Amino acid sequence: MERKGLLLVYTGEGKGKTTASLGLTVRAIGRGLNVRYMQFIKSPERTYGEQIALRKLGVETEQLGIGFTWTKTPEEHRAALAIAWSKVKAALADDSIDVLVLDELNNALAITKFPVDDVLPLEEVLQAIQNRPSAMHLVVTGRSAHPSLLALADLVSTIEPTKHYYEEGIPAVKGLEF
């Protein structure tokens, strides 16, 4: 029986969306699947714990962003998103990939501080997701998942915070957040 590729979406305001995709990635690697991990917001100018670990495991990992929207100009972010989308489109058409993770794609699609639909067009994204190789599993993470993406998904997990140490003034912790 031919494997059907599934679309899994991890969204919500809580911590754990990327972490969930990383756990799934490790499981897939353990089963011999070819995994590619692409991050929309994180910058290649920084180093992240998951990036280090996944590269040690032989997973092709790429940071496609330039950081949070308030760290650079809208023009710089738009240019980065355009490049990211061209790379992701190619990955979505690559039938050698068993599992493709698009970390923080939801965040990128939800940007409202400046226009993004011309460089990351929602309808084109949805069409590329639907037209990906039939056996490719796709994992999409990030806050504010678009309702159209949720409608396409085979699994949606919404992660909501109950309590977080940020509320106590504890900043991001190396090894836990990055």
C-alpha positions in Angstrom: 0.0 0.0 0.0 1.4 3.4 -1.0 2.1 5.8 1.9 0.0 8.9 1.9 1.9 12.0 3.0 0.2 13.8 5.9 0.1 17.5 6.8 0.7 18.2 10.4 0.3 21.7 11.9 1.5 22.8 15.3 0.2 26.2 16.3 -0.9 28.3 19.2 0.5 30.8 21.7 2.3 28.2 23.9 5.9 27.0 23.9 6.5 23.7 22.2 5.6 23.9 18.5 9.2 23.7 17.2 10.0 21.2 20.0 7.1 19.0 18.7 8.5 19.1 15.2 11.9 18.2 16.4 10.7 15.2 18.3 8.9 14.1 15.1 12.1 14.7 13.2 14.1 12.5 15.5 11.5 9.7 15.3 11.5 9.9 11.4 15.3 9.8 11.3 15.2 6.7 13.5 13.0 5.1 11.0 15.3 5.9 8.1 13.3 8.6 6.5 14.9 11.5 4.7 14.1 14.7 6.6 14.7 18.3 5.6 14.2 21.1 8.2 13.7 24.6 7.0 13.2 27.6 9.4 11.4 30.7 8.2 12.2 33.3 10.9 15.5 32.2 12.4 18.6 33.7 10.8 21.7 31.8 9.5 23.8 34.5 11.4 22.9 32.8 14.7 23.4 29.3 16.0 20.6 27.3 17.5 20.7 24.1 19.5 18.3 22.3 17.2 20.5 23.3 14.2 23.6 21.8 15.8 21.8 18.6 16.8 20.1 18.0 13.5 23.3 18.5 11.5 25.0 15.9 13.8 22.1 13.6 12.8 22.6 14.3 9.1 19.5 16.3 8.6 19.7 19.1 6.0 18.8 22.2 8.1 18.4 25.7 6.7 17.7 29.0 8.4 15.9 31.2 5.9 15.0 34.3 7.9 16.7 37.3 9.2 15.2 37.3 12.7 12.2 38.9 14.3 10.3 41.4 12.3 11.4 44.3 14.5 15.2 43.6 14.0 15.5 44.6 10.3 13.7 46.8 7.8 10.5 45.6 6.0 12.4 45.6 2.8 15.1 43.2 4.2 12.4 40.9 5.6 10.5 40.9 2.3 13.7 40.0 0.4 14.4 37.2 2.8 10.9 35.8 2.5 11.0 35.9 -1.3 14.3 33.8 -1.2 12.9 31.5 1.4 9.7 30.9 -0.6 11.7 30.0 -3.7 13.8 27.5 -1.7 10.7 26.0 0.0 8.8 25.7 -3.3 11.7 23.6 -4.6 11.7 21.4 -1.5 7.9 20.9 -1.7 8.5 19.5 -5.2 11.4 17.2 -4.2 10.2 13.6 -4.1 13.4 12.4 -2.4 12.2 14.2 0.9 10.1 11.9 3.1 9.4 14.6 5.8 9.7 18.3 5.3 9.5 20.6 8.3 8.6 24.3 7.6 9.3 25.8 11.0 7.5 29.1 11.7 5.9 29.2 8.3 2.7 30.2 10.1 4.4 33.2 11.6 5.7 34.3 8.2 2.2 34.0 6.6 0.7 36.0 9.5 3.0 39.0 9.3 0.9 42.2 9.2 3.5 44.9 9.9 4.3 45.0 6.2 2.9 43.4 3.0 4.1 39.8 2.4 1.5 38.4 0.1 3.4 39.3 -3.0 6.6 37.5 -1.8 4.9 34.7 0.1 1.5 34.4 -1.5 -0.9 32.4 0.6 -2.8 30.9 -2.3 0.5 29.8 -3.9 1.7 28.3 -0.6 -1.5 26.3 -0.2 -1.4 25.1 -3.8 2.3 24.0 -3.4 1.3 22.1 -0.2 -1.5 20.4 -2.0 0.7 19.5 -5.0 3.7 18.2 -3.0 4.7 14.6 -3.8 1.9 12.3 -2.5 4.2 10.4 0.0 5.8 13.5 1.5 4.8 14.3 5.1 4.8 18.0 5.8 5.1 19.6 9.2 4.2 23.3 9.6 4.8 25.2 12.9 4.2 28.6 14.3 1.6 30.9 15.9 -1.5 32.1 14.0 -1.9 29.3 11.5 -4.2 30.5 8.7 -7.6 28.9 8.7 -7.1 27.7 5.1 -4.0 25.8 6.1 -5.9 24.3 9.1 -8.6 23.1 6.7 -6.0 21.2 4.6 -4.3 19.6 7.6 -4.6 16.0 8.7 -3.6 16.9 12.2 -3.7 20.2 14.1 -2.3 20.5 17.5 -2.9 23.8 19.3 -0.4 24.5 22.0 -1.6 27.0 24.6 0.3 28.3 27.6 -0.9 27.5 31.1 2.2 28.9 32.9 5.5 30.1 31.6 8.7 31.2 33.4 8.8 34.3 31.1 6.0 35.6 33.3 8.4 35.5 36.2 11.0 37.6 34.3 13.2 34.6 33.3 14.6 35.3 29.8 15.1 32.7 27.1 17.2 29.8 28.3 20.0 28.4 26.3 19.3 24.8 25.5 15.5 25.2 26.1 14.6 28.0 23.7 17.6 28.2 21.4 
